[in-house]
Amino acid sequence: MLDKLHLKNILFLDIETVPEVALFDDLSPEMQEMFAKKTQYQRKDEFTVEQFYHRAGIWAEFGKIICISVGYFVEREGTNQLRITSFYNDNEATLLSHFKTLLNTHFNEKKHLLCAHNGKEFDFPYIARRMIINQIELPNKLNLFGKKPWEVPHLDTLELWKFGDYKHYTSLKLLTAILGIPSPKQDIDGSEVAKVYYQEKNLPRIVSYCERDTVAVAQLLLRFLNKPLIQEINIVKV
């Protein structure tokens, strides 16, 4: 199946998320109770709910998206070039609306696919849930209601690497290392994003990190297809 893929029909993406508010105390009493119940199993007796709150961004119910970076291939003079565009905003609804416009305008045909690392477990459902929370109608590529598994227009580089082993997890950083792809983790990693956003207030730094991850996902798929890695990457600002 992979050998039938056309790179120009794939939109690669990565998202960065943070807790919806900066501090646990900023939550309403009701949401504090909900978060405590949601995380009770993960916390056990090792962390208080306040100590655990820095991880709230991994759940769409308690987090928000601050950046979506996308990549797509264009052919120039017989070679594939990767163009990267990022949607980032402190207003999540605005960010999501712009991303939806991209999908509806340029990646809405049956042949088009979305691709992310661990996208089926994290990126794709997270975006869809946050759109519903922000009262944004789901675009076709994220609306999976009633679709059969083979009709879902999503690729996942983690799933491809599993080869059917559903217990196996391999991080993007590890995969790039073993496959000879430049590491995307040159500055920060996911555990530091909330701090950089709320304390350093440095969203551009997070955007650069998100863009590197998107490039890495595209490079991974090229390696799975036994194709040369891309050398030319264009950052398109929007």
C-alpha positions as CSV (number, residue, x, y, z in Angstrom):
1,M,0.0,0.0,0.0
2,L,2.8,2.5,0.9
3,D,4.3,2.2,-2.6
4,K,1.0,3.6,-4.0
5,L,1.2,6.8,-1.9
6,H,1.7,10.1,-3.7
7,L,3.6,12.5,-1.5
8,K,1.9,15.6,-2.8
9,N,-1.4,14.3,-1.5
10,I,-0.2,14.1,2.1
11,L,-0.4,16.8,4.8
12,F,2.1,16.2,7.5
13,L,1.4,17.8,10.9
14,D,2.3,18.2,14.5
15,I,0.6,20.0,17.3
16,E,1.8,21.6,20.6
17,T,-0.5,21.8,23.5
18,V,-0.4,23.3,27.0
19,P,-2.7,23.4,30.0
20,E,-5.8,25.6,29.2
21,V,-4.9,27.9,32.2
22,A,-1.5,28.5,33.7
23,L,-2.1,27.3,37.2
24,F,-4.2,24.6,38.9
25,D,-5.6,27.3,41.2
26,D,-6.9,29.2,38.0
27,L,-9.4,26.3,37.4
28,S,-12.9,26.5,38.8
29,P,-13.6,24.3,41.8
30,E,-15.6,22.0,39.6
31,M,-12.8,21.6,37.0
32,Q,-10.2,21.1,39.8
33,E,-12.3,18.2,41.1
34,M,-12.7,16.8,37.5
35,F,-8.9,17.0,36.9
36,A,-8.2,15.3,40.2
37,K,-10.5,12.4,39.2
38,K,-9.2,12.2,35.7
39,T,-5.6,11.9,36.8
40,Q,-6.0,9.8,40.0
41,Y,-4.8,6.6,38.3
42,Q,-1.7,8.3,36.8
43,R,-0.8,10.2,40.0
44,K,-1.4,7.4,42.5
45,D,0.3,8.6,45.7
46,E,3.4,10.0,44.0
47,F,2.1,13.5,43.2
48,T,-0.5,15.8,44.5
49,V,-3.0,17.0,41.9
50,E,-1.4,20.5,42.0
51,Q,2.1,19.0,41.2
52,F,0.6,17.0,38.4
53,Y,-1.2,19.9,36.7
54,H,1.8,20.8,34.5
55,R,0.8,17.7,32.4
56,A,-2.8,18.9,31.9
57,G,-2.0,19.8,28.3
58,I,-2.0,16.1,27.1
59,W,-5.8,15.9,27.7
60,A,-8.0,17.8,25.3
61,E,-10.5,18.3,28.2
62,F,-8.0,20.3,30.2
63,G,-5.5,21.6,27.6
64,K,-5.5,23.7,24.5
65,I,-3.6,23.9,21.2
66,I,-1.2,26.7,20.7
67,C,0.5,25.7,17.5
68,I,-0.3,23.4,14.5
69,S,2.6,23.1,12.0
70,V,1.9,21.5,8.7
71,G,4.2,20.3,5.8
72,Y,3.5,19.4,2.2
73,F,5.6,18.4,-0.7
74,V,5.9,20.4,-3.9
75,E,7.9,19.3,-6.9
76,R,10.5,21.8,-8.3
77,E,12.9,20.9,-11.1
78,G,12.4,17.2,-10.6
79,T,13.0,17.2,-6.9
80,N,10.7,17.1,-3.9
81,Q,10.7,20.2,-1.6
82,L,8.9,20.4,1.7
83,R,7.1,23.5,2.6
84,I,6.2,24.2,6.2
85,T,3.5,26.5,7.5
86,S,2.5,27.1,11.1
87,F,-0.8,28.2,12.6
88,Y,-0.2,29.7,16.1
89,N,-2.2,32.0,18.2
90,D,-3.1,32.6,21.8
91,N,-6.7,32.4,20.7
92,E,-7.2,28.7,20.0
93,A,-10.5,29.2,18.1
94,T,-8.7,31.5,15.6
95,L,-5.9,29.0,15.2
96,L,-8.3,26.1,14.6
97,S,-10.4,28.0,12.2
98,H,-7.4,28.8,10.0
99,F,-6.3,25.2,10.1
100,K,-9.8,24.1,9.1
101,T,-9.7,26.6,6.2
102,L,-6.5,25.0,4.9
103,L,-8.0,21.5,5.1
104,N,-11.2,22.5,3.3
105,T,-9.5,24.6,0.7
106,H,-6.4,22.4,-0.2
107,F,-6.7,19.0,1.4
108,N,-10.4,18.0,1.2
109,E,-10.4,15.5,-1.7
110,K,-10.6,11.7,-1.2
111,K,-7.0,11.2,-2.2
112,H,-5.7,13.5,0.5
113,L,-4.3,12.1,3.8
114,L,-3.2,13.5,7.1
115,C,0.0,12.2,8.6
116,A,1.5,12.5,12.1
117,H,3.5,10.5,14.6
118,N,1.1,9.0,17.1
119,G,-1.5,11.0,15.3
120,K,-4.3,8.5,15.6
121,E,-3.9,8.4,19.4
122,F,-3.1,12.1,20.0
123,D,-3.0,14.8,17.3
124,F,-6.1,13.9,15.2
125,P,-8.5,13.3,18.1
126,Y,-7.1,16.2,20.1
127,I,-7.7,18.7,17.2
128,A,-11.2,17.3,16.7
129,R,-12.1,17.5,20.4
130,R,-10.8,21.0,20.7
131,M,-12.8,22.0,17.6
132,I,-16.0,20.7,19.2
133,I,-15.2,22.5,22.5
134,N,-14.7,25.7,20.5
135,Q,-18.0,25.1,18.6
136,I,-16.2,24.7,15.2
137,E,-17.8,22.3,12.8
138,L,-15.5,19.4,12.1
139,P,-13.8,19.4,8.6
140,N,-14.3,16.2,6.6
141,K,-10.8,14.9,7.3
142,L,-11.4,14.9,11.0
143,N,-15.0,13.8,11.0
144,L,-14.8,10.0,11.5
145,F,-18.4,9.4,12.5
146,G,-19.8,6.4,10.6
147,K,-16.5,5.8,8.6
148,K,-15.1,2.4,8.3
149,P,-11.4,1.9,9.3
150,W,-10.3,1.8,5.7
151,E,-12.1,5.0,5.0
152,V,-10.2,7.0,7.6
153,P,-7.9,9.4,5.8
154,H,-5.1,9.3,8.4
155,L,-1.5,8.0,8.3
156,D,0.5,7.4,11.5
157,T,4.2,6.9,11.4
158,L,4.1,5.3,14.8
159,E,1.5,2.8,13.6
160,L,3.6,2.1,10.5
161,W,6.6,1.3,12.7
162,K,4.6,-1.0,15.0
163,F,4.0,-3.5,12.2
164,G,0.9,-4.8,14.0
165,D,2.6,-4.8,17.5
166,Y,0.0,-2.7,19.4
167,K,2.0,-2.8,22.7
168,H,5.0,-1.1,21.2
169,Y,5.7,2.6,21.5
170,T,8.7,4.4,19.9
171,S,9.2,8.1,20.2
172,L,9.8,10.4,17.3
173,K,13.2,11.2,18.8
174,L,14.3,7.5,19.0
175,L,13.0,6.8,15.5
176,T,14.9,9.7,13.9
177,A,18.0,8.6,15.7
178,I,18.0,5.0,14.5
179,L,17.0,5.9,11.0
180,G,19.7,8.6,10.5
181,I,17.3,11.6,10.4
182,P,18.4,14.9,11.9
183,S,16.9,15.1,15.4
184,P,14.0,17.5,15.9
185,K,14.8,17.9,19.6
186,Q,17.5,20.5,19.3
187,D,16.1,23.0,21.7
188,I,13.2,21.9,23.9
189,D,11.1,18.8,24.3
190,G,7.4,18.3,24.9
191,S,7.7,18.4,28.7
192,E,9.1,22.0,28.5
193,V,6.4,23.5,26.3
194,A,4.1,24.7,29.0
195,K,6.9,26.4,30.9
196,V,8.2,28.1,27.7
197,Y,4.6,29.3,27.0
198,Y,3.4,30.5,30.4
199,Q,6.6,31.5,32.1
200,E,8.9,32.5,29.2
201,K,6.0,33.7,27.0
202,N,8.1,32.6,24.0
203,L,5.6,31.2,21.5
204,P,8.0,31.6,18.5
205,R,10.4,29.2,20.2
206,I,7.6,26.6,20.5
207,V,6.6,27.2,16.9
208,S,10.1,26.4,15.7
209,Y,10.1,23.2,17.8
210,C,6.7,22.2,16.3
211,E,8.0,22.8,12.8
212,R,11.1,20.6,13.3
213,D,8.8,17.8,14.5
214,T,6.7,18.1,11.3
215,V,9.8,17.9,9.2
216,A,10.9,14.8,11.1
217,V,7.5,13.1,10.4
218,A,7.9,13.8,6.7
219,Q,11.4,12.4,6.7
220,L,10.2,9.3,8.5
221,L,7.7,8.5,5.8
222,L,10.4,9.0,3.2
223,R,12.6,6.4,5.0
224,F,9.6,4.0,5.2
225,L,9.2,4.4,1.4
226,N,13.0,3.9,0.9
227,K,13.3,7.4,-0.7
228,P,16.1,9.9,-0.2
229,L,15.7,12.4,2.6
230,I,14.7,15.9,1.7
231,Q,17.4,18.5,1.6
232,E,15.4,21.6,0.8
233,I,12.8,22.9,3.2
234,N,10.9,26.2,2.8
235,I,9.3,27.8,5.8
236,V,6.1,29.6,4.6
237,K,4.8,32.2,7.2
238,V,1.1,32.9,7.5
